[in-house]
Amino acid sequence: MDAPNNTSQSQDPQVDVPKENSPPPAYTPRRVPITDFTAMMARIIQERRDTLPNMGGNISRPQPQQTTCTSMLSDTVDDDQDETSEGSSPISLKIDTSVNVSRNNNIVCLTATPAEQANAIAKAVVQALHEGSSGRCGIPMIDESGCPRPLSIQVDAGLNVEGTGNVIGSRDVIGGLIQKRAGSSLRLDLDDEEDLAPTKRRRTSH
């Protein structure tokens, strides 16, 4: 009975203390030699160094920020262009050739009607803008996007007369009127002289 007990006691130290050539137990971690571990770490570091430039070129985090800033700037520029096109971009001109006559017995000689004068001025302005366009180093007639700038022309060619005995017309009309008035005044003077002549004769006869 003593022999089996001795064999069991002698086998326990063999299980707990592994020999040099025996495989390690299942629960023990695998031991890596220091030289192999150093070489592996050096290889990993070198691979990461090689991939750093590519990683720097493939970083996508700043891109959304840059895209967002660019979109915000483009929206702001579009808003500024819209405000400019709606506000100060159009070329606005106001032509006033109206004639206002007040009081009585006025004679106004017009070389042309107010409408003809306004039409002539508008043609002159359009021609001046065409001659002074950006093609001739003048006023730019297109915006930055290539769209034509709107042109607004307001014309006032009214004729307002207040009073009595006023005469408005061309040079021929006014000239004929003056001649008629001058002729009528001469006739009145002659008639007055003829009326006064018999009285003078009567006075001289006495």
VENVENPE-V574553 format. One record per pair of residues at least 6 apart in sequence whose ideal C-beta (glycine too) atoms are under 8 Angstrom apart, sorted by the first residue. I is the first residue (numbers start at 1). J is the second residue. D is the distance in whole Angstrom. If there is no record, write none. Layout:
i = [I | I]
j = [J | J]
d = [D | D]
//
This chain:
i = [18 | 18 | 24 | 32 | 81 | 81 | 81 | 84 | 85 | 85 | 89 | 89 | 89 | 90 | 90 | 90 | 90 | 91 | 91 | 91 | 91 | 91 | 91 | 92 | 92 | 92 | 93 | 93 | 93 | 93 | 93 | 94 | 94 | 94 | 94 | 95 | 95 | 95 | 95 | 95 | 95 | 95 | 95 | 96 | 96 | 97 | 97 | 97 | 97 | 97 | 97 | 97 | 97 | 98 | 98 | 98 | 98 | 98 | 98 | 99 | 99 | 99 | 99 | 99 | 99 | 99 | 100 | 100 | 100 | 101 | 101 | 101 | 101 | 101 | 101 | 101 | 102 | 102 | 103 | 103 | 104 | 104 | 104 | 104 | 105 | 105 | 105 | 105 | 106 | 106 | 106 | 106 | 107 | 107 | 107 | 107 | 107 | 107 | 108 | 108 | 108 | 108 | 108 | 109 | 109 | 109 | 109 | 110 | 110 | 110 | 111 | 111 | 112 | 113 | 114 | 114 | 114 | 115 | 117 | 118 | 118 | 118 | 122 | 122 | 125 | 126 | 129 | 129 | 129 | 131 | 132 | 132 | 133 | 133 | 133 | 134 | 134 | 134 | 140 | 141 | 141 | 142 | 142 | 143 | 159 | 161 | 167 | 167 | 167 | 169]
j = [24 | 25 | 30 | 40 | 143 | 144 | 145 | 143 | 143 | 147 | 143 | 149 | 150 | 149 | 150 | 151 | 152 | 129 | 139 | 149 | 150 | 151 | 152 | 152 | 153 | 154 | 125 | 151 | 152 | 153 | 154 | 153 | 154 | 155 | 156 | 118 | 121 | 122 | 125 | 153 | 154 | 155 | 156 | 155 | 156 | 114 | 115 | 117 | 118 | 121 | 155 | 156 | 157 | 114 | 156 | 157 | 158 | 159 | 160 | 108 | 110 | 114 | 158 | 159 | 160 | 168 | 160 | 161 | 162 | 108 | 160 | 161 | 162 | 163 | 166 | 168 | 162 | 163 | 162 | 163 | 163 | 164 | 165 | 166 | 163 | 164 | 165 | 166 | 163 | 165 | 166 | 167 | 166 | 167 | 168 | 174 | 177 | 178 | 166 | 167 | 168 | 169 | 174 | 169 | 170 | 171 | 174 | 168 | 169 | 170 | 170 | 171 | 120 | 157 | 157 | 158 | 159 | 157 | 157 | 155 | 156 | 157 | 153 | 155 | 153 | 151 | 139 | 141 | 151 | 138 | 138 | 139 | 139 | 140 | 141 | 140 | 141 | 142 | 149 | 148 | 149 | 148 | 149 | 149 | 168 | 168 | 173 | 174 | 177 | 177]
d = [6 | 7 | 8 | 8 | 7 | 7 | 7 | 8 | 7 | 8 | 6 | 6 | 7 | 6 | 4 | 7 | 5 | 7 | 8 | 6 | 7 | 5 | 7 | 5 | 8 | 8 | 6 | 8 | 7 | 5 | 7 | 8 | 5 | 8 | 8 | 5 | 5 | 6 | 7 | 7 | 7 | 5 | 7 | 8 | 5 | 5 | 8 | 4 | 5 | 7 | 8 | 7 | 5 | 6 | 5 | 6 | 4 | 7 | 7 | 7 | 7 | 6 | 8 | 5 | 7 | 7 | 5 | 8 | 8 | 6 | 7 | 4 | 7 | 7 | 5 | 7 | 5 | 6 | 7 | 5 | 4 | 5 | 5 | 7 | 8 | 8 | 4 | 7 | 7 | 8 | 5 | 7 | 8 | 5 | 8 | 6 | 7 | 8 | 7 | 7 | 4 | 8 | 8 | 7 | 7 | 6 | 4 | 7 | 7 | 6 | 7 | 7 | 7 | 8 | 4 | 7 | 6 | 5 | 7 | 5 | 8 | 4 | 6 | 7 | 7 | 8 | 6 | 7 | 7 | 7 | 3 | 5 | 6 | 8 | 5 | 4 | 6 | 7 | 7 | 6 | 6 | 6 | 6 | 6 | 7 | 7 | 8 | 7 | 6 | 8]
//
